[in-house]
Amino acid sequence: MHLSTAHLTFRALFVCVVTIALALPAQAAPLKPFKDELFSYGMVLETADDGDYRVVDYDKMRDIHGRDLEPERRVRRAYVSLGVKSAQANETLDLASRPLDVMRVGTPSGAAFTVIFVHGRGGDRRLGANDWSFGGNFNRLKNLAVENGGVYYAPSIRSFDDAGVADIAGLIAYAQLQSPGKPVVLACASMGSFICWGITRNPQAAGALKGMMIMGGPTDPAFSKSVAYKKKLPVFFSHGSDDNVYAAADQIAFYRSLKKAGYPSRFVLFQTGSHGTPVRMTDWRDALNWIGVGSNF
């Protein structure tokens, strides 16, 4: 059968495209939606940096009293899906540093990704496991993990010092051993952010991370000297504008210094939000998709 020059050219081009596609690394697909209509950000009041900086409208009467049956204690039933509790377990992991109590949701072995949430002062693993408080936001994270083949850990932090950092470094190493080559995201709230910043200076732990989230936490003036900074580990920030524990202005200035240096970072500011607002209102799917976790295709 005679083939024209056009046909031969097309066939050669097709083979070339397929060859290149097969040679490229697999890309992370976005996490599938889960109750996005309830948890996505509302009105965006201001944007900058091509959308990486956003000021989101927050209203206590709407976002707490309108959302919860018992303010800050029990969210309305529409915000939670409790079937995920069948994939939940409390465990004590025997890590290299010392035993660590964790709450796990999802299958640890062969997980598509891992999310580790570090609570602040006065908390333990129960905080990140609570389906009903914080507007149901942890229940959504659990479901996002299970529905997308991931695993979620909420460890109990005994101290926010080098020993606590070593515990989380051990958990990161454990997650990598269970699911080799898959992304790990470390999210830290409030004082727990000291753990995140400590991990950025640990070569093995920082090297294993795909991204980091700082939720209502302090800055780290020494971050630019860290292993994570040299790696350009993506960092997502969320903060309340009226935070009276860690000033929003300090974190915004820190973010802007990173952006000026061309560092991959994103910031969501909740207008009028308080210290606890980021844990309640951060859109986990939006943040994790930006970092680049998900199933591979």
C-alpha positions, 0 to 999 in steps of 0.5 A: 500500500502506497503511503503519501509523504503526509501520512509518513510525516504524521506517523513519525510525529505520532511515534515521537509524541508517544515516545516522549510521553512514555519517557516523562515522569508520571504526574499527580492528578488532582484530588477528587472533589469531596464536599467542595460546595461546603468547604471551598473558599467563599468570597475572595476579597483580594488576590496578588502574585498570580493568585498565590496570595488571597484574602478570603472573606470570613464571618464568625456568625456565618462560618461558626454559628451558622455552620455548627449546631454547637459553636466550635464543638459540633458541626452540622451533619451535612459537613461530615461523612462518617463511613471513613471511620472504618478506615481509622485506627489508633496506633503506637508506632515503634520508630527509631527515636521512641514510640509515637502515638498516632491516629491513622486513616487509610492504608499505610502500605502503598498509599498514593500520598501521606499527610501528617498533621501536627497539632499545637500546644495542649493538643494530642492525636485526638485533635486531628481525629475529631470529626465534629469540631473545626467545622468538620474540616478534619473529617473532610481531610480523612475522606480526601485521603481515603477516597484518593488512596492516601493515608493521613496521620495525626500524631501526639506531640510530646514536646515542641523541641528537638525531641518532637522534631525527631519523632516527626522525622521518624514518622516521615521515614516510616511513611516513606518506607511504607509507600516508597517514592510517594509524596509526603506533606507535613502540615503544622498548626500554631505552635506545632509549626516549630516542628515543621521549621525544625524538620526543614533542617533535617536532611533526610526528612526534608528531602522526603517531603513534597510540601509543607503547610503552616496554619496560624503559625510563627515565622522562621528567620533561619529558614533560608539556611535550611535544607528545605529552602535549598530544595525549594520545598513548596510552603503553603500558609494560612492565617487569620488577620486578627490572630493575637498569638502570631501576628498575621503581618509577620507571616505576610512579610515572611511570605513576601520575602519568599516570593521576592526570592522566587520561592514556591509559596502560597498564602491564604489570609482569612479576613477578621479570622482569629488564631484558630481560623486556619484549622477550621477554614483552610481548604485541604483539597486546594492546598494539597492540589497546589502542592501536587499530591494525588493519584498518578496517571 
